């Protein structure tokens, strides 16, 4: 397999090898691909979790387990969310 890199990427890979972080440019590329693979696996897992939660919500709605949603609730959610972000 032949891979063409941009000059910037090629320079970065070369720098990684020169710094001693990797023994070869192939190691740098393999490590990057492993990181990309992990990110994709995490993305798919999160998507699966989201789908599950959506199905739970739909079932609750179908069973009549819902409450009206108004502007006060939106403000309360924003306030709680900002509190969590600030914590």
MOHUMO-V292298 format. One record per pair of residues at least 24 apart in sequence whose C-alpha atoms are under 10 Angstrom apart, sorted by sequence separation. I is the first residue (numbers start at 1). J is the second residue. If there is no record, write none. Layout:
BEGIN
[[I/J] [I/J]]
END
This chain:
BEGIN
[[3/29]]
END
